Amino acid sequence: MADCNSSETVEIKGVPDPDAPVEVLGGELVTEVQNLYAPVGALSLNRITSLSEAIEVSKSAGYQYSTNAAEEMNAMAKRNRVDLMCGCKLHYPDSRGAAS
Protein backbone atom coordinates (compact mmCIF):
# COMPACT_ATOMS: atom_id res chain seq x y z
CA MET A 1 0.00 0.00 0.00
CA ALA A 2 1.15 3.52 -0.70
CA ASP A 3 0.09 6.84 0.77
CA CYS A 4 0.36 9.34 -2.09
CA ASN A 5 0.33 12.34 0.25
CA SER A 6 3.22 11.22 2.46
CA SER A 7 4.89 8.80 0.00
CA GLU A 8 5.04 6.20 2.79
CA THR A 9 4.55 2.53 1.96
CA VAL A 10 3.47 -0.57 3.86
CA GLU A 11 3.64 -4.16 2.71
CA ILE A 12 1.09 -6.43 4.35
CA LYS A 13 2.49 -9.91 4.12
CA GLY A 14 -0.12 -11.92 5.95
CA VAL A 15 0.47 -15.22 7.72
CA PRO A 16 1.36 -18.40 5.85
CA ASP A 17 -1.68 -20.68 5.87
CA PRO A 18 -0.74 -24.37 5.63
CA ASP A 19 -4.06 -25.12 3.89
CA ALA A 20 -3.78 -22.32 1.31
CA PRO A 21 -1.54 -22.32 -1.72
CA VAL A 22 1.49 -20.17 -1.08
CA GLU A 23 4.26 -18.85 -3.26
CA VAL A 24 7.86 -18.35 -2.40
CA LEU A 25 8.87 -14.73 -2.91
CA GLY A 26 12.40 -13.83 -2.00
CA GLY A 27 12.54 -16.73 0.43
CA GLU A 28 9.36 -15.75 2.28
CA LEU A 29 6.10 -17.64 2.34
CA VAL A 30 3.30 -15.22 1.53
CA THR A 31 -0.44 -15.79 1.74
CA GLU A 32 -2.42 -15.28 -1.42
CA VAL A 33 -3.98 -11.83 -1.70
CA GLN A 34 -7.56 -13.10 -1.49
CA ASN A 35 -6.78 -14.58 1.93
CA LEU A 36 -5.80 -11.17 3.31
CA TYR A 37 -8.86 -9.24 2.19
CA ALA A 38 -12.51 -9.49 3.18
CA PRO A 39 -14.65 -11.54 3.08
CA VAL A 40 -12.09 -14.30 3.80
CA GLY A 41 -9.37 -12.16 5.40
CA ALA A 42 -9.42 -9.35 7.94
CA LEU A 43 -8.53 -6.42 5.67
CA SER A 44 -11.35 -4.34 4.29
CA LEU A 45 -9.82 -1.33 2.60
CA ASN A 46 -11.39 1.70 0.98
CA ARG A 47 -10.12 4.96 -0.45
CA ILE A 48 -9.84 6.62 2.96
CA THR A 49 -8.12 3.77 4.83
CA SER A 50 -4.86 5.09 6.23
CA LEU A 51 -1.65 3.11 6.41
CA SER A 52 -1.80 3.23 10.21
CA GLU A 53 -5.34 1.77 10.14
CA ALA A 54 -4.17 -1.01 7.83
CA ILE A 55 -1.28 -1.74 10.20
CA GLU A 56 -3.63 -1.89 13.20
CA VAL A 57 -5.94 -4.35 11.41
CA SER A 58 -2.90 -6.38 10.37
CA LYS A 59 -1.64 -6.50 13.96
CA SER A 60 -5.00 -7.63 15.33
CA ALA A 61 -5.30 -10.28 12.59
CA GLY A 62 -1.79 -11.56 13.23
CA TYR A 63 -0.57 -10.56 9.78
CA GLN A 64 3.09 -9.85 9.21
CA TYR A 65 3.77 -6.43 7.71
CA SER A 66 6.66 -4.19 6.83
CA THR A 67 6.85 -0.42 7.03
CA ASN A 68 9.94 -0.30 4.85
CA ALA A 69 8.42 -1.76 1.69
CA ALA A 70 10.28 0.72 -0.51
CA GLU A 71 13.65 -0.30 0.95
CA GLU A 72 12.81 -3.98 0.52
CA MET A 73 11.79 -3.35 -3.09
CA ASN A 74 15.04 -1.51 -3.82
CA ALA A 75 17.00 -4.46 -2.40
CA MET A 76 15.42 -6.80 -4.96
CA ALA A 77 16.95 -7.54 -8.33
CA LYS A 78 16.00 -4.72 -10.70
CA ARG A 79 14.02 -7.07 -12.97
CA ASN A 80 11.78 -8.03 -10.01
CA ARG A 81 10.98 -4.50 -8.83
CA VAL A 82 7.70 -2.67 -9.28
CA ASP A 83 7.03 1.03 -8.87
CA LEU A 84 5.20 1.26 -5.54
CA MET A 85 4.06 4.77 -6.43
CA CYS A 86 2.66 3.96 -9.88
CA GLY A 87 -0.92 4.50 -8.67
CA CYS A 88 0.05 7.90 -7.30
CA LYS A 89 1.59 8.88 -10.63
CA LEU A 90 -1.49 7.76 -12.51
CA HIS A 91 -4.30 8.99 -10.25
CA TYR A 92 -2.65 11.79 -8.20
CA PRO A 93 0.08 13.22 -10.45
CA ASP A 94 0.55 16.33 -8.26
CA SER A 95 1.08 14.34 -5.06
CA ARG A 96 4.32 13.84 -3.16
CA GLY A 97 4.15 10.11 -3.95
CA ALA A 98 4.00 10.81 -7.67
CA ALA A 99 7.28 12.71 -7.45
CA SER A 100 9.01 9.76 -5.72
Secondary structure in CASP SS format (residue, H / E / C, confidence):
PFRMAT SS
TARGET T0000
AUTHOR 0000-0000-0000
METHOD secondary structure of the structure
MODEL  1
M C 1.00
A E 1.00
D E 1.00
C C 1.00
N C 1.00
S C 1.00
S C 1.00
E E 1.00
T E 1.00
V C 1.00
E E 1.00
I E 1.00
K E 1.00
G E 1.00
V C 1.00
P C 1.00
D C 1.00
P C 1.00
D C 1.00
A C 1.00
P C 1.00
V C 1.00
E E 1.00
V E 1.00
L E 1.00
G C 1.00
G C 1.00
E E 1.00
L E 1.00
V E 1.00
T C 1.00
E C 1.00
V H 1.00
Q H 1.00
N H 1.00
L H 1.00
Y E 1.00
A C 1.00
P C 1.00
V C 1.00
G C 1.00
A C 1.00
L E 1.00
S C 1.00
L C 1.00
N C 1.00
R C 1.00
I C 1.00
T C 1.00
S C 1.00
L H 1.00
S H 1.00
E H 1.00
A H 1.00
I H 1.00
E H 1.00
V H 1.00
S H 1.00
K H 1.00
S H 1.00
A H 1.00
G C 1.00
Y C 1.00
Q E 1.00
Y E 1.00
S E 1.00
T C 1.00
N C 1.00
A H 1.00
A H 1.00
E H 1.00
E H 1.00
M H 1.00
N H 1.00
A H 1.00
M C 1.00
A C 1.00
K H 1.00
R H 1.00
N H 1.00
R C 1.00
V C 1.00
D C 1.00
L C 1.00
M C 1.00
C H 1.00
G H 1.00
C H 1.00
K H 1.00
L H 1.00
H H 1.00
Y C 1.00
P C 1.00
D C 1.00
S C 1.00
R H 1.00
G H 1.00
A H 1.00
A H 1.00
S C 1.00
END
